[in-house]
Amino acid sequence: MPTPLYSATEGSPLAIDKDFYAQKTVRHGGLVPLNSFEVPRRSGRAWTLQAGQVCRIVATQGPQVVDFNAWNLHDTRERFWASRTRQLVGAHVNPYDQLWSNLPYLRPIITVLDESIHYGIDADGAGCHDLLGTRCDPYIHKLLTGEDLDTCCHSNLHNAVGEHGLQESDVHDVINIFQVTGLTPDTEQYFVKPCPAKKGDYFEFYAEIDLLCALSACPHGDMSKPIWGENAVDPIDVCRPVGVEIYQP
């Protein structure tokens, strides 16, 4: 088997204290609920988190893919870096994986605490909570179909963070929470499978720094219907809202 390129030496910052983070999960107890809200289907929302707070993303009504961005609340030049995180922890994230920020900052800004799907890697090499792909956007839709469409995660994220003074160019590559993806074995092209989340499933993380967060309840819904190509349909009937819960340890 090949050896991962980005292999750390003993005692590096990649070796985290799992016992510390295990005590921060909602199911461990001892957390104070601070806020909760629901993001309607096909829309976006931005919110702030303080360092040390815990956030849980919830599939409140069934399977639904979520596109997520994060920035340093006090300096939005620092933001989540999907590609470096993919190199350090893998193409799909799991509990105790950390999401890293861009250069020159390069530090963990989020630690994944818990998730309820436990998908693993399937027979096609696919996993859940995806770092392989990125958000849907009106530009790729125009490229593939020739049609103008602004019902996209990129647009939802842009609209959500505009209220915080950010621009379209501040929207960046995402983590696709609850999304199952892989690469085809013959051409190594990106594929998706229907979202495995059930009502009540969650993805939970710990804020390492003060954060501005944003998510889009993906307009492609649970990814069970073709979006592009000859058999494409509008998947609105498989689009659902998502919940956000914020806790203080």
N, C-alpha and C positions, 0 to 999 in steps of 0.2 A: 504493500500500500504506500502511496506517496506520503511524504511528510509535509504538514502545513508550513508554508513559507514563513508566516509571522508566528514564530515560536518564541515564547518568552523564557528568560532565565528565572531561576528560583528567586522568590522575593520581589518580583516585579509588580507594578500596579495592577496587572491582570489577575493576580491571585487575591481574591477578595475574601472577606470574613463572612462565610455563609451563616454562621451562628448569629451574627449581628443582624443580618437582613431577614433571617427566618423569624426573628422577634418583631419585625416591623409589619408583617402581613396582617390583613384584616382578619383572617381566620384564626390567627394567634391570639387576638383580643387585645384590649387595652388601648384602642384607638377611639378618638372622639370624632364623630361625624361633624364636618364643618359646613358642607354645601353639597347639593346634588341638583342636577338638571338633566333634561332630555333634549337631544338634538334631533329635530324632525328629519324624516327621510329626505334625502337629496339636498341637504343643507349643511352648513358648517357653523362652527362656534369656536371662539378663542377664550381662554381664561388664564389666570395666573396661579402659580404654585410657589410656595415658599420652600426653601431648602429644609429637608426633613419631613415634609408632608408626603402623604401617600395618595395616589390617584388610581381609581379603578374605572376602566371602560367596560360597559355592560351591554350585552346583546339583550335588550329589554323585551323584545317581541319575537325573537327568533334570529335566524342566520342573517348577517349583514357585515359586509366588509367595511373597515374604517381606515382612512388614510390620515396619518398623524405627523405633525411637524412640531419642533420645539426650538426655542431660542433662549439665550441668556436674557433675563428680564431687563437687566440694566445696560446691556451692550449687545444689541441684536446682530452685530457682526459675528458674534459667536453663536453657532447653531449646530444642530444635529448633523452629523456627517455619516450618511448611510453607507457609502462605499468603504470607508476605513473600518467602520463597525463590522461590516460584512467580512472584511479580511481578518479582523481580530477574533470575532466570536462565531462566525458562520453565516450562511445564507438565510437562516431562520432562527429566531431568538427563543430562548427558554429562560426559566427562572435562574437568577444569579448572573445572567448576561448583562453587560453594561453597554449603553449607547454613548458613543464618543462624539466630541465636538470637532469642528474643523480647525485647520491651521490658522494662526500659530498657537492656538489655545491647547488643543489635543488633550482633553481630559474627559473622564466619564461625567456626564451630566444627568444621566438617568440609570437606575439599576432596576431590572425586571425582578419583581418579587414573587409573583404567583400568576398562574393562569389555569383555567379549568378544562381546557380541551385535551391536552396531553396527546397530541397527534403523532409525534415521532416522525420517522421517515418511512413513507409507504413504498410499495413495490415499484412504483415509477420514479422513485427518488425525490418525491415531493414532500415538503414540510409546510408547517403553518407559521403565521406571523412573519411575513415575507420581507426580506431586504434585497431580493433579486430585481424586482421591478420598481416602478415609481407610480406617480399619480396619473390618472386619465386627465386629458387636457383638450381644449378646443382646437389646438394646432394639429395634434396627431389625428383628431377626428376629421379635420379638413383634409389632411394628407391622405387618409385612407378612403374617405368616402366622397370628397368634394363638397360636403355639406357644412354649413355653419351650425355649430351647436355649442352653447355655453353652459350646458348642464353637465359639469365635470368637477372632479375633485380639485383640480388646480384653481378653478374659478371660485369654488366654495371656500378654499383656504385663503385665497386673495381677498375675498370679501370679508372674511372673518377677521383677518389681521389688519385690514384697512382702518378699522376703528381704533387700532393701537398705533397708528402712524406708519405702518410698514407698507411697502410697495409690492407690486407683482413680482419683481425680481428677488424679493426676500423669501418667497415661497421656494422650498427646496425639496430634494428627494426625500421620500417618506419611508416610514415603516407601515406596511399594510397589515394591520391587526386583523386577525380572524381570516386571513386569506391564505389559501393553499396554492403553492406554486412550485414549479420545477423547470428543468430544461429538457427538451426532447433529446433522446439518445442519439438520433441520427444527425440532426442539424444543429443541436444545442440552441434551440429557440425556446423562448419563454412560453410557458403554458400555465393555465389556472384550472383549478377544479372547484366544484361548488363548495361554498363555505360550510364547514362542519359545525358551526356554533349552534347551540340550542338556546331557547329562552332561558335567561339567567346566567349564561356563560360569561366569563369576565377575563380581563387582562389587567394586571395590577403592577404599578411601578412606584419607585421611591425617587423623589427629587433630590439630587445631589447639590444643586445650586438653585437660586431663585429663577424660575422659568416662566416664559410666556409659551403656552401650549395652544395648539389649534388642531381640530380634526374635521374631517368631512365624512358624513354618512354617504358612502359612495353611491352615485346615481346608477351604478351597475348592480347595486343590490347585493344579492348573495352569489353572484357570478354563475348562476345555473343556466343562463340563457345567452346565446351568442350575441355579441355586441357589434361585431363587424363581420364582413363577408356576405355571401349570398343569402344566408339564412338569418341575418341579423333582425332582431326585434327590439322594441322598446321594453326594457325589463322593469317597468315601474311597478308591476304587481309583485315583484320579489324584492322591492326596496322597503326597508324598515328603519325606524328611528334607533338611536343608541343612547345609552345613559352615561353620565359622568358623575362619579362620587369622589369627594375629597375628604380626607381624614387627617387629623393631627395626632401623632403619637404622644 
